[in-house]
Amino acid sequence: MSTAQTKQLLPVPLLDLKAQYEVLREEIRASIDRVIESQHFILGPEVEALEREVALYSQCRFGIGVSSGTDALLVALMAVGIEAGDEVITTPYTFFATAGTIARLGAVPVFVEIDPESYNLDPAAIEAAITPRTRAIVPVHLFGQMADMDPIMELAEKHKLYVIEDAAQAIGAEYKGRRAGSIGHLGCFSFFPSKNLGGFGDGGMVTSNDPTLAERVKLLRAHGAYPKYYHKFVGGNFRLDALQAAVLRVKLPHLDSWTEARQRNADTYRRLFREAGLVIENADDQSLAGQRGIILPKAAADGRHIYNQFVIRSDRRDALLSHLKERQIGTEVYYPVPMHVQECFAELGHKDGDFPVSERAALESLALPIYPELTEEMQRVVVEAIVEFHQL
Ligand SMILES: *Cc1c(COP(=O)(O)O)cnc(C)c1O
């Protein structure tokens, strides 16, 4: 090995939550202590304050704290009355919870192809999937960029469908100046630790501008009871803990500066990759065939991308992934298997080839470290490793 190769090896993790905690340690410990001293652990004033703060941040009238992003989706689907036999249109290229919650209610996830540049639902493909049994559309704002909501809302209005935004990766993201979770009938957020606003465990939030739906979510969150012990609907225990709310309330005021840091890091990657001559621009229909290099993520000019992930594409993705792992650079594939070919959805009768854009994304996409505390030096290590891979 040459000295140049032995020298490098500054490890670059995909995410470093300790770096964020370092800065907030005292404040977070004090907030946790406040909850412990109060001995009020479930819902209560901390959760109510977080609900107001996240609703305000997300340009929504109502926020309802729940136990996870998955439960946010589940309770939102329940609130709009999704039941067995209903069809719900969504994307095959997402985290499992989007489709899993639909299936758990006995409803049918009806998959629609994605746009190759944004990885989000392709609105032009939705109408053909609408049947008399369609009840709702669940667009996902993948990687921190919002789906093309105007045509989705138009279709929903035309066909009298509910729209539930899966905004788990998109808190603070904007579409034409409007925030994630504020455009559909309900918005669903996750506070899983790796999300841009992460708790010290599981947590989530449902947002809405519709008082009736917000009230229904609130009832369903606690077994559909109102008043206590009188049950209007069958709900569940989808409550948020006060400890999580207290931690999240310390973090929320920092979210915009973290988002700006992620956006700066994205700009730095774009500059470094271009300087290295590694970027395939204007790839025809995003096809990488025969081209050496990578495709950078596209950010819509009229949106606010919050970069929960910075996802590049390579037609030698798996080899590139191994190369980066060897150099102790954290990477991840979001997501290796699209929903329509998951084993648990076999009875939907899909096969490879049904959604070629999603399938190719699953084969080519690779997430690079983008967290706020990442330094330019670390980004240079990442880019150099990818340059080196292309010289091999
Ligand atoms: C994280 C995530 C969820 C689920 O959130 P949890 O809090 O982990 O249950 C749902 N949808 C998407 C797109 C996600 O990224």
The ligand as an SDF file (V2000), in Angstrom:
LIG
                    3D

 15 15  0  0  0  0  0  0  0  0999 V2000
  -39.3230    6.6940    9.5300 C   0  0  0  0  0  0  0  0  0  0  0  0
  -40.4410    6.5960    8.5920 C   0  0  0  0  0  0  0  0  0  0  0  0
  -41.7060    6.1350    8.9840 C   0  0  0  0  0  0  0  0  0  0  0  0
  -41.9780    5.5140   10.3110 C   0  0  0  0  0  0  0  0  0  0  0  0
  -41.6220    6.2360   11.4200 O   0  0  0  0  0  0  0  0  0  0  0  0
  -41.3070    5.4790   12.7970 P   0  0  0  0  0  0  0  0  0  0  0  0
  -41.2630    6.5940   13.7760 O   0  0  0  0  0  0  0  0  0  0  0  0
  -39.9870    4.7830   12.6310 O   0  0  0  0  0  0  0  0  0  0  0  0
  -42.4000    4.5320   13.0760 O   0  0  0  0  0  0  0  0  0  0  0  0
  -42.7290    6.1720    8.0500 C   0  0  0  0  0  0  0  0  0  0  0  0
  -42.5270    6.5960    6.8060 N   0  0  0  0  0  0  0  0  0  0  0  0
  -41.3270    7.0200    6.3810 C   0  0  0  0  0  0  0  0  0  0  0  0
  -41.1780    7.4960    4.9800 C   0  0  0  0  0  0  0  0  0  0  0  0
  -40.2390    7.0170    7.2500 C   0  0  0  0  0  0  0  0  0  0  0  0
  -39.0440    7.4170    6.8180 O   0  0  0  0  0  0  0  0  0  0  0  0
  1  2  1  0
  2  3  1  0
  2 14  2  0
  3  4  1  0
  3 10  2  0
  4  5  1  0
  5  6  1  0
  6  7  2  0
  6  8  1  0
  6  9  1  0
 10 11  1  0
 11 12  2  0
 12 13  1  0
 12 14  1  0
 14 15  1  0
M  END
$$$$
